Amino acid sequence: MALLHTPLFDSCVKLKAKMTEFSGWEMPVQFSGIKQEHEAVRTKVGMFDISHMGKFFLSGPSVIASLQTLVPSDLARLQPGQAQYTVLLNPEGGIIDDIIVYLQSQEAKGEEKVAIIVNAATCEGDRRWIEQHLDLNKIQFDDRTPSQALIAVQGPKAIETLQPLVETDLSSIPRFGHATLSLLGGSAFLARTGYTGEDGVEIMLDPDTALQLWDTLLKAGVTPCGLGARDTLRLEAALALYGQDIDSTTTPLEAGLKWLVHLKTKGDFIGRSVLEEQQTNGVSKRLVGLQGEGRRIARHGYPLLAGEEVVAEVASGTLSPTLGYPVAMAYLPKKWAKIGQEVEVEIRGKRYPMKVVKKPFYRAG
């Protein structure tokens, strides 16, 4: 089956990016190198082609109320221009996907416009799940995944780099705020969100304007970055990767996402009874941060041992470019999940110590 290409594919190839298959798309892993790209985002500014992600637009009466039954977060708190990171849940309380819901507009008659960004790997399933639970006779569902590009501009200098290209004062857009504005002569949906642990924005726009923006930022000295740096950046910030750190068998309470669960302020939703039971009785496992020694990487799937007992497997792991030591995340049984607890990771038949530490491993500023 042929791989899908984003509107920026040829631009990435022209820059001699190393490409790989990712969720059915051919995407850049790295350009100048993962370490260099990682450092650019931590110290200056980098940009990522994330056009492979799913882009849904919903419009009609009471869209937010309809979505309330699908997530544990209270979306009714959103005002136009605000967004909520949350998760779609199955009846067992497991995470179908982690998503961001953006409330674009809300009219007096109840008409609402909402954008939802979802993961590429789960895009088709998410679309079917959401459509299954909406009244499509009243709510219009528009999947703009193929027709829109998405560029993430991330780093401490992201806002000052983009500011000359727009008339809107970008500093006035708060974290998880968003706006539709004019950019390089085209219309762009800009959100102050990201997946790197740094300040920055994600910009959705038509393919032609996206190509123009990519070239303009290149000339301004912005570092193009691939999926490799995106992974090390998000892991340092302890941001979950769907399919590794969270999936349909893990609940948000087990995944350390309790702040997304608003049992007191909202009504019924899919999976609520499971989360109520876990909140009352506690969880049997928790996603924890692990810090290692030396330079050996505890990779996904490597066993974790307490004494002679295998107690878990590594969910995600890397050698932190910023901190200089190995970091990882894993679901440890409750008795082993306390801060300071020591376990061992088995790497090629040898054991190496790791310690449970507070997340995130890195925090901007």
ZIWO-V647312 format. One record per pair of residues at least 24 apart in sequence whose C-alpha atoms are under 8 Angstrom apart, sorted by sequence separation. I is the first residue (numbers start at 1). J is the second residue. D is the distance in Angstrom with one decimal. If there is no record, write none. Layout:
i & j & d
I & J & D
I & J & D
This chain:
i & j & d
79 & 103 & 6.7
80 & 104 & 5.1
81 & 105 & 7.5
185 & 209 & 7.9
251 & 275 & 7.7
295 & 319 & 6.4
78 & 103 & 6.8
80 & 105 & 5.0
97 & 122 & 6.8
184 & 209 & 6.9
253 & 278 & 7.5
80 & 106 & 6.4
96 & 122 & 8.0
253 & 279 & 7.7
25 & 52 & 6.9
184 & 212 & 7.7
298 & 326 & 7.1
97 & 126 & 7.4
184 & 213 & 7.3
254 & 283 & 6.2
295 & 324 & 7.8
297 & 326 & 5.7
298 & 327 & 7.5
299 & 328 & 7.7
96 & 126 & 7.5
253 & 283 & 7.3
254 & 284 & 7.9
256 & 286 & 6.8
295 & 325 & 6.0
296 & 326 & 6.7
297 & 327 & 7.7
298 & 328 & 6.5
254 & 285 & 6.1
255 & 286 & 6.0
256 & 287 & 6.2
294 & 325 & 6.2
295 & 326 & 6.1
254 & 286 & 4.7
255 & 287 & 5.0
256 & 288 & 8.0
293 & 325 & 6.0
294 & 326 & 7.2
253 & 286 & 7.9
254 & 287 & 6.2
292 & 325 & 6.4
293 & 326 & 6.4
196 & 230 & 6.6
291 & 325 & 7.4
292 & 326 & 4.9
327 & 361 & 7.6
195 & 230 & 7.4
291 & 326 & 5.9
292 & 327 & 6.1
197 & 233 & 6.8
291 & 327 & 4.7
306 & 342 & 7.8
307 & 343 & 7.8
196 & 233 & 4.9
197 & 234 & 6.4
290 & 327 & 5.6
291 & 328 & 6.6
306 & 343 & 5.2
195 & 233 & 7.6
196 & 234 & 4.7
289 & 327 & 7.3
290 & 328 & 5.0
305 & 343 & 5.7
306 & 344 & 6.5
195 & 234 & 5.6
197 & 236 & 7.7
289 & 328 & 5.9
290 & 329 & 5.8
304 & 343 & 6.6
305 & 344 & 5.1
323 & 362 & 7.9
154 & 194 & 7.1
159 & 199 & 8.0
197 & 237 & 5.1
289 & 329 & 4.7
290 & 330 & 7.6
304 & 344 & 5.5
305 & 345 & 6.3
8 & 49 & 6.9
158 & 199 & 7.0
159 & 200 & 6.4
196 & 237 & 6.7
288 & 329 & 5.5
289 & 330 & 6.9
304 & 345 & 4.5
305 & 346 & 7.6
152 & 194 & 6.9
154 & 196 & 7.2
156 & 198 & 6.5
158 & 200 & 5.3
159 & 201 & 7.8
245 & 287 & 7.7
287 & 329 & 6.4
288 & 330 & 5.6
303 & 345 & 5.9
304 & 346 & 6.4
155 & 198 & 5.3
156 & 199 & 5.7
158 & 201 & 7.5
287 & 330 & 5.3
288 & 331 & 6.2
302 & 345 & 6.8
303 & 346 & 5.7
7 & 51 & 7.6
154 & 198 & 6.3
155 & 199 & 5.5
156 & 200 & 7.3
195 & 239 & 7.1
286 & 330 & 7.8
287 & 331 & 4.3
288 & 332 & 6.9
302 & 346 & 6.3
6 & 51 & 5.9
154 & 199 & 6.0
155 & 200 & 5.8
286 & 331 & 5.0
287 & 332 & 6.5
302 & 347 & 6.8
6 & 52 & 6.4
154 & 200 & 4.2
285 & 331 & 5.8
286 & 332 & 5.6
153 & 200 & 5.6
154 & 201 & 6.3
285 & 332 & 5.4
286 & 333 & 6.6
298 & 345 & 6.6
61 & 109 & 7.8
62 & 110 & 5.7
63 & 111 & 7.7
64 & 112 & 7.6
152 & 200 & 7.5
153 & 201 & 5.4
285 & 333 & 4.3
286 & 334 & 6.4
298 & 346 & 8.0
61 & 110 & 5.1
62 & 111 & 6.3
63 & 112 & 6.0
152 & 201 & 5.8
153 & 202 & 6.2
284 & 333 & 5.9
285 & 334 & 4.9
288 & 337 & 6.5
298 & 347 & 7.0
60 & 110 & 7.9
61 & 111 & 4.3
62 & 112 & 6.4
63 & 113 & 7.4
64 & 114 & 7.8
152 & 202 & 4.2
153 & 203 & 7.9
284 & 334 & 5.4
60 & 111 & 5.0
61 & 112 & 6.0
63 & 114 & 7.3
151 & 202 & 5.7
152 & 203 & 6.2
238 & 289 & 7.6
283 & 334 & 7.2
286 & 337 & 6.5
59 & 111 & 7.1
60 & 112 & 5.5
150 & 202 & 6.8
151 & 203 & 5.2
285 & 337 & 7.6
59 & 112 & 5.6
60 & 113 & 6.8
150 & 203 & 5.5
151 & 204 & 6.6
58 & 112 & 8.0
59 & 113 & 4.4
150 & 204 & 4.5
58 & 113 & 5.8
59 & 114 & 6.3
149 & 204 & 5.6
150 & 205 & 6.6
57 & 113 & 7.3
58 & 114 & 5.1
148 & 204 & 6.5
149 & 205 & 5.5
244 & 300 & 7.6
57 & 114 & 5.8
58 & 115 & 6.3
148 & 205 & 5.7
149 & 206 & 5.9
57 & 115 & 4.5
148 & 206 & 5.0
149 & 207 & 5.5
56 & 115 & 5.7
57 & 116 & 6.4
147 & 206 & 6.9
148 & 207 & 6.1
151 & 210 & 7.5
161 & 220 & 7.8
293 & 352 & 7.8
55 & 115 & 7.2
56 & 116 & 5.1
70 & 130 & 7.9
147 & 207 & 7.4
150 & 210 & 7.6
292 & 352 & 7.7
293 & 353 & 7.0
55 & 116 & 6.0
56 & 117 & 6.4
149 & 210 & 6.3
292 & 353 & 6.2
293 & 354 & 7.1
54 & 116 & 8.0
55 & 117 & 4.9
292 & 354 & 4.4
54 & 117 & 5.6
55 & 118 & 6.6
70 & 133 & 8.0
291 & 354 & 5.4
292 & 355 & 6.6
53 & 117 & 6.9
54 & 118 & 4.8
290 & 354 & 6.0
291 & 355 & 5.3
53 & 118 & 6.0
54 & 119 & 5.9
290 & 355 & 5.3
291 & 356 & 6.5
53 & 119 & 5.2
54 & 120 & 5.6
290 & 356 & 4.6
291 & 357 & 6.5
53 & 120 & 4.4
66 & 133 & 7.8
67 & 134 & 7.9
289 & 356 & 5.6
290 & 357 & 5.6
52 & 120 & 5.7
66 & 134 & 6.4
288 & 356 & 6.6
289 & 357 & 5.3
54 & 123 & 5.4
288 & 357 & 7.4
289 & 358 & 6.2
53 & 123 & 7.5
245 & 315 & 5.3
288 & 358 & 7.6
289 & 359 & 5.6
244 & 315 & 5.3
245 & 316 & 6.6
288 & 359 & 7.4
289 & 360 & 7.5
244 & 316 & 6.5
289 & 361 & 7.6
104 & 179 & 7.7
63 & 139 & 7.0
102 & 178 & 7.7
255 & 331 & 8.0
61 & 138 & 6.8
60 & 138 & 6.2
61 & 139 & 6.7
60 & 139 & 4.6
59 & 139 & 5.7
60 & 140 & 6.3
58 & 139 & 6.7
59 & 140 & 5.2
235 & 316 & 7.5
58 & 140 & 5.6
59 & 141 & 6.9
235 & 317 & 7.5
58 & 141 & 4.8
235 & 318 & 7.7
57 & 141 & 6.0
58 & 142 & 6.2
236 & 320 & 6.5
245 & 329 & 7.4
56 & 141 & 7.1
57 & 142 & 5.0
245 & 330 & 7.4
56 & 142 & 5.8
57 & 143 & 6.4
232 & 318 & 6.6
56 & 143 & 4.6
57 & 144 & 7.2
232 & 319 & 8.0
55 & 143 & 6.0
56 & 144 & 6.0
232 & 320 & 6.8
54 & 143 & 7.7
55 & 144 & 5.3
56 & 145 & 7.1
232 & 321 & 7.6
54 & 144 & 7.6
55 & 145 & 4.8
54 & 145 & 5.1
236 & 327 & 7.5
238 & 329 & 7.8
53 & 145 & 7.0
84 & 176 & 7.2
235 & 327 & 8.0
52 & 145 & 7.3
55 & 148 & 7.9
83 & 176 & 5.4
235 & 328 & 7.7
51 & 145 & 7.7
82 & 176 & 6.1
83 & 177 & 6.2
82 & 177 & 4.8
83 & 178 & 7.5
81 & 177 & 5.5
82 & 178 & 6.4
23 & 120 & 6.2
24 & 121 & 7.8
51 & 148 & 7.2
53 & 150 & 7.8
81 & 178 & 5.1
23 & 121 & 4.9
51 & 149 & 4.7
52 & 150 & 7.9
81 & 179 & 6.2
50 & 149 & 7.6
51 & 150 & 4.3
50 & 150 & 5.3
51 & 151 & 6.7
49 & 150 & 6.4
50 & 151 & 5.6
49 & 151 & 4.9
50 & 152 & 6.7
48 & 151 & 5.7
49 & 152 & 6.6
47 & 151 & 6.8
48 & 152 & 5.1
47 & 152 & 5.4
48 & 153 & 6.6
47 & 153 & 4.4
46 & 153 & 5.8
47 & 154 & 6.2
45 & 153 & 6.9
46 & 154 & 5.4
45 & 154 & 5.5
46 & 155 & 6.3
45 & 155 & 4.3
44 & 155 & 5.5
45 & 156 & 6.4
43 & 155 & 6.6
44 & 156 & 5.6
45 & 157 & 5.4
46 & 158 & 7.7
41 & 154 & 6.0
42 & 155 & 5.8
43 & 156 & 6.4
44 & 157 & 5.2
45 & 158 & 5.4
41 & 155 & 4.5
42 & 156 & 7.0
43 & 157 & 7.9
44 & 158 & 7.4
40 & 155 & 7.5
41 & 156 & 7.4
238 & 359 & 6.2
237 & 359 & 7.7
238 & 360 & 4.8
119 & 242 & 7.8
237 & 360 & 5.0
238 & 361 & 6.6
236 & 360 & 6.6
237 & 361 & 6.0
238 & 362 & 8.0
236 & 361 & 5.2
237 & 362 & 5.3
236 & 362 & 5.3
237 & 363 & 6.4
8 & 149 & 8.0
7 & 149 & 6.5
6 & 149 & 7.2
98 & 242 & 7.1
97 & 242 & 6.7
97 & 247 & 7.1
95 & 246 & 6.7
96 & 247 & 6.3
97 & 248 & 7.9
95 & 247 & 5.2
96 & 248 & 5.2
94 & 247 & 6.7
95 & 248 & 4.5
94 & 248 & 4.3
95 & 249 & 6.9
41 & 196 & 8.0
94 & 249 & 4.9
95 & 250 & 6.1
42 & 198 & 6.9
94 & 250 & 4.9
95 & 251 & 5.9
41 & 198 & 7.5
93 & 250 & 7.5
94 & 251 & 4.6
95 & 252 & 7.1
90 & 248 & 7.3
93 & 251 & 5.4
94 & 252 & 7.5
89 & 248 & 7.8
93 & 252 & 7.8
87 & 252 & 7.8
197 & 362 & 7.8
197 & 363 & 6.7
198 & 364 & 5.8
197 & 364 & 6.4
87 & 260 & 7.9
86 & 260 & 6.0
47 & 222 & 6.7
85 & 260 & 7.7
46 & 222 & 5.4
47 & 223 & 6.2
48 & 224 & 6.2
49 & 225 & 8.0
45 & 222 & 5.8
46 & 223 & 4.5
47 & 224 & 5.0
48 & 225 & 5.2
49 & 226 & 7.6
93 & 270 & 7.3
94 & 271 & 7.6
45 & 223 & 6.6
46 & 224 & 5.7
47 & 225 & 5.7
48 & 226 & 6.2
93 & 271 & 4.1
46 & 225 & 6.2
91 & 270 & 5.3
92 & 271 & 5.4
93 & 272 & 6.9
90 & 270 & 6.2
91 & 271 & 4.4
89 & 270 & 6.2
90 & 271 & 5.9
91 & 272 & 8.0
93 & 274 & 5.7
89 & 271 & 6.1
92 & 274 & 6.3
93 & 275 & 6.5
40 & 223 & 6.6
37 & 223 & 6.6
37 & 224 & 7.2
38 & 225 & 7.8
73 & 260 & 5.2
74 & 261 & 8.0
37 & 225 & 5.5
72 & 260 & 6.5
73 & 261 & 5.2
74 & 262 & 6.0
37 & 226 & 7.8
72 & 261 & 4.9
73 & 262 & 5.3
72 & 262 & 6.1
34 & 225 & 7.7
38 & 229 & 5.1
72 & 263 & 7.3
74 & 265 & 6.7
34 & 226 & 7.6
37 & 229 & 6.0
38 & 230 & 7.6
74 & 266 & 5.8
31 & 224 & 6.6
32 & 225 & 8.0
73 & 266 & 7.9
31 & 225 & 6.2
34 & 228 & 5.7
35 & 229 & 7.1
38 & 232 & 7.3
30 & 225 & 6.0
31 & 226 & 6.5
34 & 229 & 4.9
38 & 233 & 6.5
29 & 225 & 7.9
30 & 226 & 4.3
28 & 225 & 7.9
29 & 226 & 4.4
30 & 227 & 6.7
72 & 269 & 6.6
28 & 226 & 5.0
29 & 227 & 4.6
30 & 228 & 6.1
71 & 269 & 6.5
8 & 207 & 7.8
27 & 226 & 7.7
28 & 227 & 6.3
29 & 228 & 5.1
30 & 229 & 7.3
69 & 268 & 6.4
70 & 269 & 5.8
71 & 270 & 7.2
7 & 207 & 5.7
11 & 211 & 7.9
27 & 227 & 7.6
29 & 229 & 7.9
69 & 269 & 4.0
70 & 270 & 5.7
72 & 272 & 7.3
68 & 269 & 6.7
69 & 270 & 6.0
8 & 210 & 7.7
7 & 210 & 7.9
8 & 211 & 6.5
7 & 211 & 7.5
39 & 321 & 7.6
38 & 321 & 7.3
39 & 322 & 7.4
35 & 321 & 6.4
